[in-house]
Amino acid sequence: MNKMTRRAFSTLAATAMAAAMIGPVHAQELKSLHILAPSSAGSGYDQLARAIQGILQENKLAGAVEVQNVAGGGGTVGLSQFVTTKPRHPNALVIGFALVGGVLTTKSAVTLDQTVPIARLMGEADAIVVPVNSEIKTMADLVGRLKADPSAVSWAGGSIGGVDHIAAGLIAKTVGVDPKKINYVVHAGGGEVLASTLGGHATVGISGYEEFRAQVDAGQLRALAVTGDKRIDGVDVPTLKETGVDLAVMNWRGIVAHPKLDEKDRAGLEAAIAALVKTPQWKEALAKRGWIDTYLPAKEFGAFLADEQKRIQSALKEVGLL
Protein backbone atom coordinates (compact mmCIF):
# COMPACT_ATOMS: atom_id res chain seq x y z
CA MET A 1 0.00 0.00 0.00
CA ASN A 2 2.77 2.36 0.94
CA LYS A 3 4.63 1.54 -2.30
CA MET A 4 1.54 2.31 -4.38
CA THR A 5 1.07 5.57 -2.54
CA ARG A 6 4.68 6.58 -3.22
CA ARG A 7 4.32 5.58 -6.88
CA ALA A 8 1.11 7.55 -7.19
CA PHE A 9 2.73 10.54 -5.53
CA SER A 10 5.71 10.36 -7.89
CA THR A 11 3.40 10.26 -10.89
CA LEU A 12 1.43 13.24 -9.66
CA ALA A 13 4.63 15.15 -8.93
CA ALA A 14 5.97 14.51 -12.42
CA THR A 15 2.68 15.58 -13.95
CA ALA A 16 2.64 18.75 -11.87
CA MET A 17 6.22 19.57 -12.89
CA ALA A 18 5.38 19.18 -16.58
CA ALA A 19 2.30 21.32 -16.15
CA ALA A 20 4.36 24.00 -14.42
CA MET A 21 6.70 24.07 -17.39
CA ILE A 22 4.06 24.39 -20.11
CA GLY A 23 0.94 25.32 -18.17
CA PRO A 24 1.26 29.13 -17.99
CA VAL A 25 1.58 29.40 -21.76
CA HIS A 26 -1.23 27.03 -22.69
CA ALA A 27 -3.53 28.14 -19.88
CA GLN A 28 -3.43 31.68 -21.27
CA GLU A 29 -3.27 30.70 -24.95
CA LEU A 30 -5.19 33.00 -27.28
CA LYS A 31 -7.44 31.16 -29.69
CA SER A 32 -6.92 33.91 -32.26
CA LEU A 33 -5.42 37.38 -32.60
CA HIS A 34 -5.80 40.18 -35.13
CA ILE A 35 -2.85 42.63 -35.22
CA LEU A 36 -3.23 45.98 -36.97
CA ALA A 37 -0.07 47.70 -38.22
CA PRO A 38 -0.98 51.37 -38.85
CA SER A 39 1.32 51.72 -41.87
CA SER A 40 2.23 50.17 -45.20
CA ALA A 41 3.75 46.72 -45.75
CA GLY A 42 7.48 46.61 -45.05
CA SER A 43 7.40 49.51 -42.57
CA GLY A 44 8.76 49.27 -39.04
CA TYR A 45 5.28 48.70 -37.62
CA ASP A 46 4.66 45.97 -40.18
CA GLN A 47 8.00 44.27 -39.48
CA LEU A 48 7.23 44.13 -35.76
CA ALA A 49 3.67 42.90 -36.33
CA ARG A 50 4.88 40.07 -38.56
CA ALA A 51 7.65 39.13 -36.14
CA ILE A 52 5.05 38.88 -33.36
CA GLN A 53 2.77 36.85 -35.64
CA GLY A 54 5.45 34.32 -36.54
CA ILE A 55 6.82 33.86 -33.02
CA LEU A 56 3.39 33.50 -31.38
CA GLN A 57 2.40 30.83 -33.87
CA GLU A 58 5.73 28.99 -33.94
CA ASN A 59 5.72 28.68 -30.16
CA LYS A 60 2.00 27.89 -29.98
CA LEU A 61 1.39 30.95 -27.82
CA ALA A 62 -1.69 31.77 -29.89
CA GLY A 63 -3.90 30.16 -32.49
CA ALA A 64 -4.47 31.90 -35.81
CA VAL A 65 -2.74 35.30 -35.92
CA GLU A 66 -3.57 37.75 -38.72
CA VAL A 67 -1.83 41.01 -39.61
CA GLN A 68 -3.61 43.90 -41.34
CA ASN A 69 -1.99 47.08 -42.71
CA VAL A 70 -3.85 50.40 -42.60
CA ALA A 71 -1.67 53.34 -43.64
CA GLY A 72 -2.28 57.09 -43.47
CA GLY A 73 -2.23 60.12 -41.23
CA GLY A 74 1.00 59.19 -39.46
CA GLY A 75 -0.74 56.07 -38.16
CA THR A 76 -3.89 57.85 -37.01
CA VAL A 77 -6.07 56.31 -39.74
CA GLY A 78 -5.22 52.86 -38.44
CA LEU A 79 -5.63 53.99 -34.82
CA SER A 80 -9.09 55.40 -35.55
CA GLN A 81 -10.18 52.23 -37.34
CA PHE A 82 -8.80 50.10 -34.52
CA VAL A 83 -10.62 51.96 -31.75
CA THR A 84 -13.96 52.58 -33.49
CA THR A 85 -14.48 49.19 -35.17
CA LYS A 86 -16.21 46.49 -33.12
CA PRO A 87 -13.77 43.55 -33.06
CA ARG A 88 -14.79 40.00 -33.94
CA HIS A 89 -11.57 38.57 -32.46
CA PRO A 90 -9.04 39.71 -29.85
CA ASN A 91 -7.43 42.78 -31.43
CA ALA A 92 -4.04 44.41 -30.91
CA LEU A 93 -2.38 47.47 -32.43
CA VAL A 94 1.33 48.08 -32.98
CA ILE A 95 2.25 51.60 -31.87
CA GLY A 96 5.38 53.68 -31.47
CA PHE A 97 6.99 57.09 -31.28
CA ALA A 98 5.63 58.10 -34.70
CA LEU A 99 2.02 57.37 -33.77
CA VAL A 100 2.27 59.49 -30.63
CA GLY A 101 3.56 62.33 -32.80
CA GLY A 102 0.91 61.67 -35.45
CA VAL A 103 -1.91 61.98 -32.94
CA LEU A 104 -0.53 65.29 -31.70
CA THR A 105 0.27 66.89 -35.08
CA THR A 106 -3.01 65.87 -36.75
CA LYS A 107 -5.03 66.77 -33.64
CA SER A 108 -6.65 63.35 -33.92
CA ALA A 109 -10.02 62.92 -32.19
CA VAL A 110 -9.02 59.34 -31.38
CA THR A 111 -6.01 59.05 -29.07
CA LEU A 112 -3.85 56.37 -27.52
CA ASP A 113 -5.61 56.98 -24.21
CA GLN A 114 -8.48 54.99 -25.74
CA THR A 115 -6.33 51.86 -26.01
CA VAL A 116 -5.06 49.43 -23.37
CA PRO A 117 -1.25 49.17 -22.99
CA ILE A 118 0.09 45.62 -23.24
CA ALA A 119 3.87 45.91 -23.65
CA ARG A 120 6.72 48.01 -24.97
CA LEU A 121 8.87 45.67 -27.02
CA MET A 122 11.86 47.25 -28.73
CA GLY A 123 13.84 50.37 -29.50
CA GLU A 124 15.69 51.44 -32.60
CA ALA A 125 18.14 54.14 -33.59
CA ASP A 126 17.69 56.14 -36.76
CA ALA A 127 20.50 56.44 -39.27
CA ILE A 128 21.38 59.47 -41.38
CA VAL A 129 22.55 58.41 -44.83
CA VAL A 130 23.53 59.91 -48.19
CA PRO A 131 24.18 58.31 -51.59
CA VAL A 132 27.75 57.08 -51.83
CA ASN A 133 28.53 59.60 -54.60
CA SER A 134 27.31 62.54 -52.48
CA GLU A 135 29.75 65.35 -51.78
CA ILE A 136 28.64 65.07 -48.14
CA LYS A 137 31.18 62.70 -46.62
CA THR A 138 30.70 63.29 -42.89
CA MET A 139 28.17 64.63 -40.41
CA ALA A 140 30.31 67.78 -40.20
CA ASP A 141 29.77 68.30 -43.94
CA LEU A 142 26.01 67.98 -43.47
CA VAL A 143 26.04 70.43 -40.58
CA GLY A 144 28.00 72.89 -42.73
CA ARG A 145 25.37 72.63 -45.48
CA LEU A 146 22.57 73.16 -42.97
CA LYS A 147 24.19 76.27 -41.55
CA ALA A 148 24.79 77.69 -45.01
CA ASP A 149 21.22 77.16 -46.24
CA PRO A 150 18.89 74.77 -44.38
CA SER A 151 16.28 74.93 -47.15
CA ALA A 152 18.81 73.55 -49.65
CA VAL A 153 19.16 70.30 -47.67
CA SER A 154 16.16 68.04 -48.29
CA TRP A 155 15.50 65.28 -45.76
CA ALA A 156 13.65 62.13 -46.86
CA GLY A 157 11.94 60.72 -43.79
CA GLY A 158 8.80 59.14 -42.40
CA SER A 159 5.54 60.64 -41.18
CA ILE A 160 5.00 64.17 -39.93
CA GLY A 161 5.76 64.34 -36.22
CA GLY A 162 7.48 60.95 -36.20
CA VAL A 163 10.90 60.18 -34.81
CA ASP A 164 12.59 60.89 -38.18
CA HIS A 165 11.00 64.34 -38.40
CA ILE A 166 11.70 65.24 -34.79
CA ALA A 167 15.30 63.98 -35.02
CA ALA A 168 15.94 66.11 -38.13
CA GLY A 169 14.48 69.17 -36.42
CA LEU A 170 16.43 68.61 -33.20
CA ILE A 171 19.67 68.10 -35.14
CA ALA A 172 19.10 71.49 -36.77
CA LYS A 173 18.31 73.13 -33.45
CA THR A 174 21.32 71.54 -31.73
CA VAL A 175 23.73 72.93 -34.33
CA GLY A 176 22.18 76.42 -34.21
CA VAL A 177 19.81 76.25 -37.20
CA ASP A 178 16.13 77.23 -37.01
CA PRO A 179 14.31 73.85 -37.14
CA LYS A 180 11.31 75.52 -38.80
CA LYS A 181 13.48 76.11 -41.87
CA ILE A 182 14.43 72.50 -42.53
CA ASN A 183 13.24 71.01 -45.81
CA TYR A 184 11.61 67.78 -44.63
CA VAL A 185 9.90 65.56 -47.22
CA VAL A 186 7.33 63.13 -45.82
CA HIS A 187 7.28 59.50 -47.04
CA ALA A 188 4.87 56.67 -46.22
CA GLY A 189 7.56 54.31 -44.93
CA GLY A 190 11.18 53.28 -44.90
CA GLY A 191 10.99 51.73 -48.37
CA GLU A 192 9.98 55.05 -49.91
CA VAL A 193 12.67 56.88 -47.92
CA LEU A 194 15.25 54.43 -49.26
CA ALA A 195 14.10 54.81 -52.86
CA SER A 196 14.06 58.60 -52.62
CA THR A 197 17.55 58.70 -51.15
CA LEU A 198 19.06 56.20 -53.58
CA GLY A 199 17.44 58.02 -56.49
CA GLY A 200 18.99 61.34 -55.50
CA HIS A 201 15.61 62.94 -54.94
CA ALA A 202 16.67 63.99 -51.43
CA THR A 203 19.96 65.24 -50.04
CA VAL A 204 19.84 62.94 -47.04
CA GLY A 205 17.72 60.06 -45.80
CA ILE A 206 16.72 59.47 -42.19
CA SER A 207 15.05 56.28 -40.98
CA GLY A 208 15.72 53.17 -38.92
CA TYR A 209 19.17 51.76 -39.67
CA GLU A 210 17.72 48.45 -40.85
CA GLU A 211 15.94 50.25 -43.70
CA PHE A 212 19.37 51.15 -45.09
CA ARG A 213 21.60 48.29 -43.91
CA ALA A 214 21.71 46.29 -47.15
CA GLN A 215 22.52 49.36 -49.26
CA VAL A 216 25.14 50.58 -46.78
CA ASP A 217 26.75 47.13 -46.80
CA ALA A 218 26.62 47.09 -50.63
CA GLY A 219 28.38 50.46 -50.84
CA GLN A 220 25.40 52.31 -52.33
CA LEU A 221 24.76 54.50 -49.30
CA ARG A 222 27.08 56.14 -46.78
CA ALA A 223 25.90 56.24 -43.16
CA LEU A 224 26.98 59.48 -41.48
CA ALA A 225 25.67 58.79 -37.97
CA VAL A 226 23.13 56.94 -35.86
CA THR A 227 20.87 58.84 -33.49
CA GLY A 228 21.03 56.57 -30.42
CA ASP A 229 23.13 57.17 -27.33
CA LYS A 230 25.47 54.32 -28.31
CA ARG A 231 26.60 52.58 -31.48
CA ILE A 232 24.60 49.70 -32.93
CA ASP A 233 26.31 46.40 -32.18
CA GLY A 234 28.41 45.27 -35.11
CA VAL A 235 27.87 48.50 -37.07
CA ASP A 236 30.84 50.83 -37.60
CA VAL A 237 28.85 54.07 -37.67
CA PRO A 238 29.37 56.83 -35.07
CA THR A 239 26.66 58.29 -32.88
CA LEU A 240 25.63 61.91 -33.33
CA LYS A 241 27.48 62.76 -30.13
CA GLU A 242 30.66 61.24 -31.49
CA THR A 243 30.40 63.53 -34.52
CA GLY A 244 30.01 66.62 -32.34
CA VAL A 245 26.20 66.92 -32.41
CA ASP A 246 25.17 66.71 -28.75
CA LEU A 247 21.91 64.82 -29.22
CA ALA A 248 20.44 61.34 -28.81
CA VAL A 249 16.98 60.32 -30.08
CA MET A 250 15.58 56.79 -30.01
CA ASN A 251 12.53 55.24 -31.60
CA TRP A 252 10.44 52.63 -29.77
CA ARG A 253 7.50 50.36 -30.59
CA GLY A 254 5.04 48.35 -28.56
CA ILE A 255 1.61 46.81 -28.60
CA VAL A 256 -1.76 47.86 -27.19
CA ALA A 257 -5.13 46.12 -26.99
CA HIS A 258 -8.61 47.11 -28.16
CA PRO A 259 -10.50 49.00 -25.42
CA LYS A 260 -13.30 46.41 -25.47
CA LEU A 261 -11.07 43.37 -25.21
CA ASP A 262 -12.45 41.25 -22.35
CA GLU A 263 -10.38 40.65 -19.24
CA LYS A 264 -9.61 37.00 -20.01
CA ASP A 265 -8.30 37.75 -23.52
CA ARG A 266 -6.35 40.77 -22.27
CA ALA A 267 -4.65 38.61 -19.65
CA GLY A 268 -4.01 36.00 -22.31
CA LEU A 269 -2.43 38.56 -24.62
CA GLU A 270 -0.22 39.93 -21.84
CA ALA A 271 0.92 36.40 -20.95
CA ALA A 272 1.58 35.49 -24.59
CA ILE A 273 3.72 38.59 -25.15
CA ALA A 274 5.57 38.03 -21.86
CA ALA A 275 6.36 34.50 -23.08
CA LEU A 276 7.27 35.74 -26.58
CA VAL A 277 10.06 38.02 -25.34
CA LYS A 278 11.75 35.04 -23.66
CA THR A 279 11.92 32.91 -26.81
CA PRO A 280 15.08 32.30 -28.85
CA GLN A 281 13.19 33.49 -31.94
CA TRP A 282 12.63 36.91 -30.36
CA LYS A 283 16.32 37.19 -29.47
CA GLU A 284 17.15 36.29 -33.07
CA ALA A 285 14.72 38.92 -34.40
CA LEU A 286 16.32 41.60 -32.21
CA ALA A 287 19.80 40.71 -33.43
CA LYS A 288 18.81 40.35 -37.08
CA ARG A 289 17.04 43.70 -37.27
CA GLY A 290 19.31 45.70 -35.00
CA TRP A 291 16.49 46.21 -32.51
CA ILE A 292 17.19 46.93 -28.85
CA ASP A 293 15.29 44.95 -26.21
CA THR A 294 13.27 47.55 -24.26
CA TYR A 295 10.51 45.25 -22.99
CA LEU A 296 8.14 46.72 -20.43
CA PRO A 297 5.04 44.84 -19.20
CA ALA A 298 1.59 46.42 -19.21
CA LYS A 299 1.67 48.53 -16.04
CA GLU A 300 5.13 49.95 -16.64
CA PHE A 301 4.39 50.52 -20.32
CA GLY A 302 1.25 52.46 -19.41
CA ALA A 303 3.27 54.78 -17.17
CA PHE A 304 5.96 55.17 -19.86
CA LEU A 305 3.35 55.97 -22.51
CA ALA A 306 1.77 58.70 -20.38
CA ASP A 307 5.18 60.34 -19.86
CA GLU A 308 6.23 59.84 -23.48
CA GLN A 309 3.20 61.68 -24.83
CA LYS A 310 4.23 64.73 -22.79
CA ARG A 311 7.88 64.45 -23.87
CA ILE A 312 7.04 64.13 -27.57
CA GLN A 313 4.61 67.04 -27.33
CA SER A 314 7.43 69.14 -25.92
CA ALA A 315 9.81 68.04 -28.69
CA LEU A 316 7.24 68.87 -31.37
CA LYS A 317 6.94 72.37 -29.95
CA GLU A 318 10.73 72.72 -29.98
CA VAL A 319 10.92 71.98 -33.69
CA GLY A 320 7.91 74.15 -34.55
CA LEU A 321 5.43 71.38 -35.37
CA LEU A 322 2.94 72.38 -32.66
Number of C-alpha atoms within 10 A of each C-alpha: 6 7 8 9 10 11 12 12 12 12 12 12 12 12 11 12 12 11 14 11 10 10 13 15 21 16 12 19 20 25 15 16 21 19 24 24 29 30 26 19 18 15 22 25 26 22 15 22 27 20 15 23 21 16 21 25 14 12 14 16 26 23 15 14 20 15 16 18 17 19 19 15 20 28 27 28 18 22 28 17 14 24 20 12 9 13 14 8 13 21 25 26 27 27 25 24 21 26 28 24 27 23 24 22 18 14 12 15 9 17 17 20 11 16 20 21 28 26 25 26 24 20 20 26 28 24 26 29 30 27 23 16 12 13 11 20 16 16 21 14 12 20 20 14 15 23 15 12 12 20 15 14 20 18 27 29 31 27 24 24 29 25 28 31 27 24 25 24 26 24 24 22 17 14 17 12 19 19 21 16 17 22 19 23 18 19 17 19 22 26 19 17 26 24 14 20 24 21 11 14 15 23 22 27 33 29 29 27 25 19 22 27 18 12 17 18 12 10 13 15 23 25 28 22 25 31 30 21 17 15 17 19 11 8 12 11 18 20 24 24 16 16 14 12 19 14 18 18 19 17 22 19 21 25 27 25 25 21 19 15 19 12 9 10 20 24 15 23 26 20 21 22 22 19 17 19 18 10 13 11 18 19 15 12 16 19 14 10 16 21 23 18 17 14 18 18 17 18 13 14 21 19 12 14 20 12 11 14 18 12 11 20 18 14 19 21 11 17 23 14 19 14
